[in-house]
Amino acid sequence: MNKNKSALVGGLIGAVAAYPLSYFFQPSALRAKISLGKYIEGFSEVINSKDLSSTVFVSFVIFVIIGMLVGAIIGRAKK
């Protein structure tokens, strides 16, 4: 796989992982009330929440970038 394809795959993996991982960036009060499973189940409620959606968006961007960088590094190392 070339560098660009590896970066794309890494970005997609980062995008998929971003929502569940965003749970750990939420305030501790929320994590004390809601389990990770309920957080994932309530995707539409989280996205519609003004307070929580910004954290989800930021983590989405961060994990996509990290995934793309890791994918590019892996793609470069395989050459």
GROMACS elastic network, one bead per residue, 0.5 to 0.9 nm:
[ bonds ]
;  ai    aj funct       b0    kb
    1     4     6  0.81833   500
    1     5     6  0.61429   500
    1     6     6  0.62559   500
    1    75     6  0.64173   500
    1    78     6  0.79284   500
    1    79     6  0.88633   500
    2     5     6  0.55076   500
    2     6     6  0.61890   500
    2     7     6  0.86533   500
    2    72     6  0.84262   500
    2    75     6  0.54678   500
    2    76     6  0.73967   500
    2    78     6  0.81816   500
    2    79     6  0.79418   500
    3     6     6  0.51306   500
    3     7     6  0.60915   500
    3     8     6  0.86368   500
    3    71     6  0.72353   500
    3    73     6  0.74941   500
    3    74     6  0.75214   500
    3    76     6  0.56041   500
    3    77     6  0.88848   500
    3    78     6  0.87500   500
    3    79     6  0.88370   500
    4     7     6  0.50636   500
    4     8     6  0.61877   500
    4     9     6  0.86651   500
    4    68     6  0.88666   500
    4    71     6  0.82063   500
    4    72     6  0.66263   500
    4    75     6  0.75310   500
    5     8     6  0.50205   500
    5     9     6  0.61581   500
    5    10     6  0.84890   500
    5    71     6  0.80142   500
    5    72     6  0.81268   500
    5    75     6  0.77528   500
    6     9     6  0.51348   500
    6    10     6  0.60419   500
    6    11     6  0.84907   500
    6    68     6  0.75408   500
    6    70     6  0.83183   500
    6    72     6  0.56052   500
    6    73     6  0.82693   500
    6    74     6  0.69280   500
    6    75     6  0.52736   500
    6    76     6  0.87222   500
    7    10     6  0.50165   500
    7    11     6  0.60388   500
    7    12     6  0.86172   500
    7    67     6  0.70496   500
    7    69     6  0.64060   500
    7    70     6  0.70907   500
    7    73     6  0.80387   500
    7    74     6  0.83523   500
    7    75     6  0.73508   500
    8    11     6  0.50172   500
    8    12     6  0.62286   500
    8    13     6  0.86455   500
    8    67     6  0.82695   500
    8    68     6  0.61591   500
    8    71     6  0.71810   500
    8    72     6  0.83259   500
    9    12     6  0.51074   500
    9    13     6  0.62057   500
    9    14     6  0.85363   500
    9    67     6  0.78472   500
    9    68     6  0.73959   500
    9    71     6  0.67078   500
   10    13     6  0.50937   500
   10    14     6  0.60635   500
   10    15     6  0.85572   500
   10    64     6  0.74371   500
   10    65     6  0.86097   500
   10    66     6  0.78972   500
   10    69     6  0.74637   500
   10    70     6  0.64810   500
   10    72     6  0.78177   500
   11    15     6  0.61024   500
   11    16     6  0.86782   500
   11    63     6  0.75657   500
   11    65     6  0.65139   500
   11    66     6  0.74212   500
   11    69     6  0.80748   500
   11    70     6  0.86798   500
   11    71     6  0.74417   500
   12    16     6  0.62474   500
   12    17     6  0.85819   500
   12    64     6  0.68842   500
   12    67     6  0.73891   500
   12    68     6  0.81059   500
   13    16     6  0.51746   500
   13    17     6  0.61388   500
   13    18     6  0.84633   500
   13    63     6  0.85301   500
   13    64     6  0.75831   500
   13    67     6  0.65122   500
   13    68     6  0.87879   500
   14    17     6  0.51042   500
   14    18     6  0.58373   500
   14    60     6  0.75244   500
   14    61     6  0.87281   500
   14    62     6  0.83506   500
   14    65     6  0.75612   500
   14    66     6  0.69745   500
   14    68     6  0.76618   500
   15    18     6  0.51463   500
   15    19     6  0.75549   500
   15    60     6  0.59397   500
   15    61     6  0.78777   500
   15    63     6  0.63646   500
   15    64     6  0.52143   500
   15    67     6  0.80093   500
   16    19     6  0.67704   500
   16    20     6  0.81506   500
   16    60     6  0.85628   500
   16    63     6  0.89288   500
   16    64     6  0.87054   500
   17    20     6  0.58890   500
   17    21     6  0.61299   500
   17    22     6  0.85343   500
   17    60     6  0.82398   500
   17    63     6  0.74254   500
   17    64     6  0.88078   500
   18    21     6  0.51712   500
   18    22     6  0.58527   500
   18    23     6  0.89426   500
   18    56     6  0.75396   500
   18    57     6  0.87193   500
   18    59     6  0.58849   500
   18    61     6  0.81148   500
   18    62     6  0.81056   500
   18    63     6  0.56944   500
   18    64     6  0.75572   500
   19    22     6  0.50822   500
   19    23     6  0.70732   500
   19    40     6  0.76124   500
   19    43     6  0.85671   500
   19    56     6  0.63167   500
   19    57     6  0.86314   500
   19    59     6  0.74776   500
   19    60     6  0.67064   500
   20    23     6  0.56894   500
   20    24     6  0.80363   500
   20    36     6  0.73436   500
   20    37     6  0.88318   500
   20    39     6  0.79263   500
   20    40     6  0.63921   500
   21    24     6  0.57487   500
   21    25     6  0.74258   500
   21    56     6  0.88416   500
   21    59     6  0.76552   500
   21    60     6  0.89223   500
   21    63     6  0.88474   500
   22    25     6  0.51455   500
   22    26     6  0.66920   500
   22    55     6  0.68610   500
   22    56     6  0.54956   500
   22    57     6  0.86319   500
   22    58     6  0.85192   500
   22    59     6  0.56242   500
   22    60     6  0.76297   500
   23    26     6  0.53780   500
   23    27     6  0.86704   500
   23    30     6  0.88924   500
   23    31     6  0.73713   500
   23    36     6  0.67044   500
   23    39     6  0.71138   500
   23    40     6  0.84387   500
   23    55     6  0.88448   500
   23    56     6  0.80278   500
   24    27     6  0.80564   500
   24    28     6  0.83583   500
   24    31     6  0.76623   500
   24    36     6  0.87470   500
   25    28     6  0.84592   500
   25    55     6  0.70052   500
   25    56     6  0.83470   500
   25    59     6  0.78466   500
   26    29     6  0.82999   500
   26    30     6  0.66407   500
   26    31     6  0.69123   500
   26    52     6  0.72322   500
   26    55     6  0.69121   500
   26    56     6  0.85181   500
   27    30     6  0.54952   500
   27    31     6  0.66222   500
   27    32     6  0.88606   500
   28    32     6  0.60502   500
   28    33     6  0.86825   500
   29    32     6  0.51271   500
   29    33     6  0.64821   500
   29    34     6  0.87970   500
   30    33     6  0.51890   500
   30    34     6  0.60257   500
   30    35     6  0.87965   500
   31    34     6  0.52495   500
   31    35     6  0.63989   500
   31    36     6  0.77127   500
   31    39     6  0.87762   500
   32    35     6  0.74465   500
   34    37     6  0.80973   500
   34    38     6  0.60940   500
   34    39     6  0.63654   500
   35    38     6  0.52784   500
   35    39     6  0.61755   500
   35    40     6  0.87069   500
   36    40     6  0.61873   500
   36    41     6  0.85227   500
   37    40     6  0.52014   500
   37    41     6  0.60959   500
   37    42     6  0.86008   500
   38    42     6  0.59838   500
   38    43     6  0.87678   500
   39    42     6  0.52387   500
   39    43     6  0.66433   500
   39    45     6  0.89623   500
   39    46     6  0.75273   500
   40    43     6  0.55160   500
   40    46     6  0.87698   500
   41    44     6  0.83837   500
   42    45     6  0.53607   500
   42    46     6  0.62442   500
   42    47     6  0.87160   500
   43    46     6  0.51986   500
   43    47     6  0.61596   500
   43    48     6  0.85682   500
   44    47     6  0.51652   500
   44    48     6  0.60646   500
   44    49     6  0.85556   500
   45    48     6  0.50991   500
   45    49     6  0.61115   500
   46    49     6  0.51231   500
   46    50     6  0.83223   500
   46    51     6  0.86210   500
   46    52     6  0.59503   500
   46    53     6  0.61325   500
   46    56     6  0.83410   500
   47    50     6  0.76547   500
   47    52     6  0.68956   500
   47    54     6  0.84493   500
   47    56     6  0.76155   500
   47    57     6  0.89090   500
   48    51     6  0.88504   500
   48    52     6  0.80949   500
   48    53     6  0.66863   500
   49    52     6  0.54270   500
   49    53     6  0.57861   500
   49    54     6  0.87987   500
   50    53     6  0.57296   500
   50    54     6  0.71539   500
   51    54     6  0.65304   500
   51    55     6  0.77429   500
   52    55     6  0.54813   500
   52    56     6  0.65186   500
   52    57     6  0.88717   500
   53    56     6  0.50239   500
   53    57     6  0.61230   500
   53    58     6  0.86189   500
   54    57     6  0.50607   500
   54    58     6  0.61490   500
   54    59     6  0.85785   500
   55    58     6  0.51658   500
   55    59     6  0.61134   500
   55    60     6  0.84344   500
   56    59     6  0.52231   500
   56    60     6  0.60047   500
   56    61     6  0.87003   500
   57    61     6  0.63000   500
   57    62     6  0.86516   500
   58    61     6  0.52288   500
   58    62     6  0.61771   500
   58    63     6  0.86318   500
   59    63     6  0.59676   500
   59    64     6  0.83889   500
   60    63     6  0.53653   500
   60    64     6  0.60907   500
   60    65     6  0.85990   500
   61    64     6  0.52574   500
   61    65     6  0.62187   500
   61    66     6  0.86302   500
   62    65     6  0.52686   500
   62    66     6  0.61583   500
   62    67     6  0.85560   500
   63    67     6  0.58662   500
   63    68     6  0.83943   500
   64    67     6  0.50538   500
   64    68     6  0.60881   500
   64    69     6  0.85909   500
   65    68     6  0.51095   500
   65    69     6  0.61701   500
   65    70     6  0.86158   500
   66    69     6  0.51310   500
   66    70     6  0.61256   500
   66    71     6  0.84521   500
   67    70     6  0.51785   500
   67    71     6  0.59695   500
   67    72     6  0.84866   500
   68    71     6  0.50215   500
   68    72     6  0.60313   500
   68    73     6  0.85494   500
   69    72     6  0.50903   500
   69    73     6  0.61579   500
   69    74     6  0.85798   500
   70    73     6  0.50917   500
   70    74     6  0.61285   500
   70    75     6  0.84869   500
   71    74     6  0.50826   500
   71    75     6  0.59854   500
   71    76     6  0.85021   500
   72    76     6  0.60501   500
   72    77     6  0.85256   500
   73    76     6  0.50910   500
   73    77     6  0.61091   500
   73    78     6  0.87219   500
   74    77     6  0.50393   500
   74    78     6  0.62802   500
   75    78     6  0.53909   500
   75    79     6  0.70243   500
   76    79     6  0.56836   500
